[in-house]
Amino acid sequence: MVARKWMLALGLLVIASLLLAACGTPVPATEEPPVVTEEPPVVTEEPPVVTEEPEPQTMVICMGQEPDTLYVYGGSMLAATHIQSAIYDGPFDNVSFGYQSVIFEKLPSLADGDAVINVVDVGVGSRVLDSNDVVVDLTDAITTPVPLRLAGCYTADCATDWLPANGTVQMEQMEVTFHLLPGLMWGDGTPLTAADSVYGFSLYMDPDTPNPSRYTGERTTSYEAVDDTTAVWTGLPGYRDSVYFTNFWQPLPEHLWGGTPAADLVSAEMSSRLPMGWGAFNITEWVAGDHITLVENPYYFRAAEGLPYIDTMVFRFIGEDANVAIAALLAGECDILTQDLTLDQQGELLNQLDAAGQIVPYFVTGTAFEHLDFGINSNPDYAAQRPDFFEDLRMRQAIGMCVDRQSVIDELLFGRSRAMASYIPEEHPLFNPDLTILPFDPEGGMAMLEELGWIDTNGDGIRECSGCEIAADGTPLAFTWMSTTAPLRVSYMQIYQAGLATCGIDVELNNMPASEYFADGPEGPLGGRHFDLASFTWLTGVEPACNLYQSAQIPTEENGWAGQNYIGYTNADFDAACAAAIQSLPGTPEYTENHLLAQALFNQDLPSLPLYIRLKIAATRPEVTGFLMDPTANSEMFNIESFGFATP
């Protein structure tokens, strides 16, 4: 823009010079000019008003990774979320530990009456949710009592055993009504309706859709479009959902995809590479290995507000080298660097460039946390190959006390993060303040290892089993720690490896490509549950993610290796507390008390060691406006329609 104005000014200067030359060189006047007595004509017509169209603006957003797919049910890469935020605006935004409506008139609520709890009759032929959070079809063949929470009962303690002889009983059933904003359109001008959301639900539940969890869908009695702008969700009797106001499925364009089987949508170009949404931008091209280009959506429902401010967005894939990324930002080749770049090792440089006014860095802690998982209950085939190191809580505690989490935070994260006591940060409204963080205490850790029967009997610095009960005497205390090749992980694992060696634990590091590490079970080490120690990040959101550690989430051959409890952690009390919290309503005592209890049990059992809250680090050029980093918005593109450039 500045260059164009300079060229325009130069052009005007040249034109003025040429006109001057054509008129000859001026000389001083030697005689008085004649006096003009005629009045000049009066001009009564207003000169035409010239309005200049603003020049189209392009913003370049540089990312470290290229998405594997943009299909909403095809993957979970953050890089994909960035671009999906540009084409799908909402339906909700998860910001500041809360929820904001995007494409609704409002979020439904029990207080306003667009969410209600009805008392319904259930008996033989009904599908219900029992007090153990298990979906049950009530039949006359049932002989084992089914524990049901009848109307007015909200915990497992007051559940009533049901058998066919009990006949009809009454349970509570939630019904939630969603009202879409009028006039929503897809990027091709086709009206977006509630039926598109119902279509999205059908794909979510389709067995050919690679969906890791259908938890809410399995607890749904019906999901229907009442009219073009109204959808109604009805839960199973007995299912009390704490986030009932989010049980609206992302609309998907049935008019474009409806004739394609769910299995084919996983790889079809129209769904995986060039999907159409209702958001601020439409995708025009995806050049593999280089960039994705999006242009302003003329049918965007907020266009009357002048949004989006940018005409063209280009997402460039520049690799994960932080130095290359920062150099590109300084050179003007990028306007924004996203958090998936490895900026977490360049904090000092970012601060220096900020002080010099050359860039604007953003450092935010959120709900995503890096953690170390213990292979407590591994795949039986893998468990048979090594001693059962991690079943005993004392071993997990000893490892935790030999890991100096704060030193890694200070050295690699510039002191901007902190260790966690639970799976939610202390800023969260539901954080349990009575939890304690396992301290860095190598002496205490070594004493615990001695107590377990692990002693360095030969003086080589590595402990061996000496009456440890889980292995033959002389077996070394040695195992493998797996993770990805991300530079930060490689660095902190080496630091922790040295600390564990000081305690007499021999740890081999195995950093592998993310595609192998996160592969589905049974092949993938995480999904197939064949690891000793494993670390990665959980990208959690607003709700405390206790469900990650429920025994029902253990991936097994029986459930098709679905679920995220890779640890194999099992605690009936934790399961019950988490289920009660999930099925309680916000603001009720049961909701708060059970979330606090679930955290206390997690903190007590230590199935996983939270290492640090992940820093979300991004950077922009100084002239970029509207850019925000929020603790609970996974992608910083959540308000991409508001991005712009400051007026020169």
Summary of the structure (lengths in Angstrom):
residues: 648
radius of gyration: 30.8
end to end distance: 8.6
largest distance: 124.9
contacts: 2001
relative contact order: 0.14
helix: 28%
strand: 22%
